[in-house]
Amino acid sequence: MGFRLTPQENSFYDLFAKSASYLVDGSRELTTILGVANSEREAVATRMREIEHNADEATHAIIRKVNSSFITPFDREDIHGLASALDDCMDLMDATVDLIVLYRIGDLPAGISDQVEVLSRMSELTAEAMPRLRSMKDLSEYWIEINRLENQADQVYRRLLAGLFNGDFGSDAITVMKLKEVIEELEAAADAFENVAHKVESIAVKES
């Protein structure tokens, strides 16, 4: 076990919680874009970009804090790694929304909503887990459930790819390519959430 926190170091946990809260906001906009008319998608993308910007600021705040602190709650490398992993989740969800707008994709396959539903749950679990870093207790259920959800996301991803290449969503090659990129971006986001959970597990093991 390393240094115990003094009161001024508590802000690290608040910063991680704030960073993770933006993932919930982002997943909400990701869900929204699936159900709005094409003409309303740009407005969703604008809100998403603002959330992504705020998430970036939260990441920078964590990095500035660790660089200016003599004592940190756990290893500096782990703090950097967790902050970066949270940022990756946000970036990938933002990229998905951006692609849907830029590619002017019409109707999205129903299975994409299954991917987004998994990401929404991952976001909620991640946001709930961050405050528990303070005590390093009751975190194992979080990473176990994230792992289960990532496996579920893999299954949805494979079904969507199969449907895509089997012609279930049309035969236009350009549309297939566009949808494939969106589907792969969502799968990468699920992987990114699992990476966050792995980093939390690693930190908890070191600090136990």
Backbone torsions as a table, in degrees:
resi	resn	phi	psi	omega
1	MET	NA	134.4	179.6
2	GLY	-87.3	-154.1	-179.7
3	PHE	-63.0	141.5	169.3
4	ARG	-81.1	153.5	-177.5
5	LEU	-72.9	138.9	163.7
6	THR	-91.7	165.0	-172.7
7	PRO	-52.4	-38.5	-175.8
8	GLN	-68.3	-18.5	179.8
9	GLU	-84.2	-7.1	179.0
10	ASN	-59.8	-23.2	-177.1
11	SER	-61.7	-24.5	177.0
12	PHE	-57.4	-44.2	-177.6
13	TYR	-67.4	-37.4	176.5
14	ASP	-64.3	-38.5	179.9
15	LEU	-67.2	-41.1	177.3
16	PHE	-65.0	-40.3	178.6
17	ALA	-63.3	-40.7	178.4
18	LYS	-64.6	-43.9	178.9
19	SER	-58.4	-45.1	-178.2
20	ALA	-69.6	-28.6	179.9
21	SER	-64.2	-29.9	178.2
22	TYR	-69.2	-24.9	176.1
23	LEU	-66.2	-37.8	176.7
24	VAL	-65.1	-43.8	177.2
25	ASP	-61.0	-43.2	-179.3
26	GLY	-65.2	-42.0	179.8
27	SER	-66.5	-29.0	177.4
28	ARG	-66.4	-42.7	178.2
29	GLU	-69.5	-34.1	176.5
30	LEU	-62.5	-40.7	176.1
31	THR	-65.8	-40.7	-177.4
32	THR	-61.7	-41.5	-174.1
33	ILE	-65.9	-21.1	178.6
34	LEU	-73.1	-21.4	-173.1
35	GLY	-112.4	1.4	-178.8
36	VAL	-100.1	162.5	175.8
37	ALA	-66.9	155.4	-179.7
38	ASN	-54.1	-35.6	-178.1
39	SER	-67.8	-18.3	-178.5
40	GLU	-98.4	-3.8	-174.7
41	ARG	-68.3	-35.4	-179.4
42	GLU	-62.0	-37.2	178.3
43	ALA	-64.1	-38.7	176.9
44	VAL	-64.4	-43.7	-179.9
45	ALA	-61.9	-37.2	178.3
46	THR	-63.9	-44.4	177.6
47	ARG	-63.7	-39.0	-179.4
48	MET	-64.8	-40.8	178.9
49	ARG	-62.8	-36.6	178.5
50	GLU	-66.6	-40.9	177.1
51	ILE	-63.8	-43.3	179.6
52	GLU	-62.6	-38.5	177.5
53	HIS	-63.7	-44.7	178.3
54	ASN	-63.5	-38.2	177.8
55	ALA	-64.7	-39.7	176.0
56	ASP	-60.3	-42.6	179.2
57	GLU	-62.8	-38.4	178.1
58	ALA	-64.7	-40.3	177.0
59	THR	-62.5	-45.3	179.8
60	HIS	-62.7	-36.1	179.6
61	ALA	-64.0	-38.8	177.5
62	ILE	-64.5	-44.9	-178.6
63	ILE	-64.8	-42.8	178.0
64	ARG	-62.0	-40.3	-178.9
65	LYS	-64.4	-45.3	-177.8
66	VAL	-68.4	-33.5	-179.5
67	ASN	-73.3	-21.5	-177.3
68	SER	-105.2	0.1	-176.0
69	SER	-101.0	135.8	176.4
70	PHE	-77.2	-40.3	178.4
71	ILE	-114.0	133.4	177.2
72	THR	-121.8	155.7	-175.7
73	PRO	-65.6	-30.4	173.5
74	PHE	-152.3	-177.2	-172.2
75	ASP	-50.2	137.9	179.3
76	ARG	-58.8	-40.7	178.7
77	GLU	-60.6	-38.8	179.1
78	ASP	-69.6	-36.0	177.3
79	ILE	-64.2	-47.7	176.8
80	HIS	-58.1	-45.2	-176.9
81	GLY	-64.3	-42.2	179.9
82	LEU	-68.6	-42.1	178.1
83	ALA	-60.5	-43.0	179.5
84	SER	-66.3	-39.0	-179.7
85	ALA	-65.8	-40.7	175.8
86	LEU	-62.5	-40.5	179.5
87	ASP	-64.0	-37.3	178.2
88	ASP	-60.4	-41.5	179.4
89	CYS	-58.6	-46.5	-179.4
90	MET	-64.5	-44.8	-178.1
91	ASP	-60.0	-40.0	-177.3
92	LEU	-71.9	-37.7	176.3
93	MET	-67.3	-40.3	177.2
94	ASP	-62.4	-42.1	179.9
95	ALA	-62.9	-36.9	179.2
96	THR	-62.5	-47.8	178.7
97	VAL	-60.7	-43.0	-179.9
98	ASP	-60.7	-42.9	-179.5
99	LEU	-64.7	-40.8	-179.9
100	ILE	-59.9	-38.9	179.3
101	VAL	-75.6	-49.4	-175.8
102	LEU	-63.3	-38.1	-178.8
103	TYR	-81.5	-5.4	179.6
104	ARG	52.0	45.6	-179.4
105	ILE	-71.0	135.5	178.6
106	GLY	-78.2	-118.5	179.4
107	ASP	-70.6	136.6	178.0
108	LEU	-99.2	141.2	178.3
109	PRO	-55.8	144.0	-177.7
110	ALA	-58.4	-32.3	-178.2
111	GLY	-62.7	-23.6	178.3
112	ILE	-63.5	-35.2	176.8
113	SER	-64.2	-29.3	175.2
114	ASP	-66.7	-41.4	175.9
115	GLN	-60.7	-45.7	-177.6
116	VAL	-66.7	-36.3	177.7
117	GLU	-61.2	-41.4	177.6
118	VAL	-63.5	-44.0	179.8
119	LEU	-63.3	-37.6	178.6
120	SER	-62.2	-43.1	178.8
121	ARG	-67.2	-39.9	176.6
122	MET	-60.3	-40.7	179.1
123	SER	-61.7	-45.8	-179.4
124	GLU	-62.2	-45.7	-179.1
125	LEU	-63.7	-39.1	179.7
126	THR	-65.8	-43.3	178.6
127	ALA	-64.2	-36.7	178.4
128	GLU	-70.0	-30.2	-175.7
129	ALA	-78.3	-32.3	-172.8
130	MET	-56.8	-44.4	179.2
131	PRO	-62.7	-23.4	-178.7
132	ARG	-77.4	-7.1	172.7
133	LEU	-61.7	-26.0	-178.4
134	ARG	-59.5	-40.3	-178.5
135	SER	-104.3	-15.1	-175.7
136	MET	59.8	28.3	179.9
137	LYS	-115.5	154.6	174.8
138	ASP	57.6	38.7	179.0
139	LEU	-103.9	-18.0	-174.9
140	SER	-63.9	-36.3	178.6
141	GLU	-63.1	-33.4	178.6
142	TYR	-62.4	-53.8	-174.6
143	TRP	-73.2	-26.6	175.6
144	ILE	-66.5	-43.7	-179.2
145	GLU	-70.0	-37.3	176.4
146	ILE	-61.6	-41.7	178.2
147	ASN	-61.9	-41.6	178.6
148	ARG	-63.4	-43.7	-179.7
149	LEU	-65.3	-36.4	178.1
150	GLU	-65.1	-38.2	175.0
151	ASN	-62.9	-39.3	176.7
152	GLN	-63.8	-41.8	178.3
153	ALA	-61.7	-38.3	177.5
154	ASP	-60.5	-42.6	-179.4
155	GLN	-64.5	-43.8	178.0
156	VAL	-62.5	-42.5	-179.9
157	TYR	-59.5	-45.5	-179.4
158	ARG	-65.3	-39.8	178.3
159	ARG	-63.9	-41.0	179.6
160	LEU	-65.5	-43.2	178.0
161	LEU	-62.2	-42.2	178.9
162	ALA	-61.2	-44.9	178.8
163	GLY	-63.1	-37.9	-179.5
164	LEU	-62.4	-48.2	-176.2
165	PHE	-83.0	-14.1	174.8
166	ASN	-88.4	0.5	176.8
167	GLY	83.9	14.2	-178.3
168	ASP	-67.4	-23.1	-176.6
169	PHE	-112.9	22.7	179.5
170	GLY	107.5	167.8	-175.0
171	SER	-111.7	0.3	-179.5
172	ASP	-70.1	121.1	-172.9
173	ALA	-62.8	-39.2	-178.3
174	ILE	-67.0	-42.0	177.9
175	THR	-62.7	-40.8	177.8
176	VAL	-59.8	-43.9	-179.8
177	MET	-63.7	-42.1	179.5
178	LYS	-62.9	-47.4	-179.0
179	LEU	-64.5	-38.3	179.7
180	LYS	-59.8	-40.9	-178.6
181	GLU	-67.2	-39.5	177.8
182	VAL	-63.9	-45.8	-179.9
183	ILE	-61.4	-41.5	-179.5
184	GLU	-69.5	-33.2	178.2
185	GLU	-66.2	-40.6	178.2
186	LEU	-66.6	-38.5	176.8
187	GLU	-64.7	-39.8	177.7
188	ALA	-63.8	-35.0	177.9
189	ALA	-64.9	-41.8	177.5
190	ALA	-61.7	-41.7	176.8
191	ASP	-61.7	-37.4	-179.1
192	ALA	-66.4	-39.2	176.5
193	PHE	-64.4	-38.3	177.2
194	GLU	-65.4	-35.7	178.2
195	ASN	-63.1	-39.5	175.4
196	VAL	-58.7	-46.4	-179.2
197	ALA	-62.0	-39.6	178.3
198	HIS	-62.9	-39.5	179.9
199	LYS	-68.0	-39.5	176.8
200	VAL	-63.1	-43.3	178.6
201	GLU	-61.2	-44.5	179.6
202	SER	-60.2	-43.7	179.2
203	ILE	-63.8	-44.5	-179.6
204	ALA	-62.3	-38.9	178.9
205	VAL	-65.5	-44.0	179.4
206	LYS	-62.5	-36.7	-174.3
207	GLU	-89.1	-4.2	-177.3
208	SER	-84.8	NA	NA
